[in-house]
Amino acid sequence: MLDLDKYINNSIRIKMFGKEYDILEPTVAMNMEMKKIEENLTEDNLHEKRLEAGLLLLNHNKQKRKFTREELSALPFEALTRVTAEVALLRLKADKDPNSESRSRTEK
């Protein structure tokens, strides 16, 4: 059986501002929004675009915590870059793990 809940609940645990959060794998709609955010990425707007992407990704968490621009602006640039990359890796984890017995998995 293909268990889609394993994809829906796929998350990565982070610690930020002294508390732990479970950041969920981005939805299809979120991936489309990320594409729009990164569409006109330049060296001049890199920090603003990274902040926008970080808000989109971090606000999709199991705890329903909504972070603000001000909060994420207080993070080091590398921290925001790292969390964006780690959330992107969730797709690889889901591809390898949750439905390893499914037909589509064996056909890859």
Secondary structure, DSSP 4 states (H G I P E B T S, - for coil): ---THHHHT-EEEEEETTEEEEEEPPPHHHHHHHHHHHHT--TTTHHHHHHHHHHHHHTSBTT-----HHHHHTS-HHHHHHHHHHHHHHHHHHHHTTTTTSHHHHH-
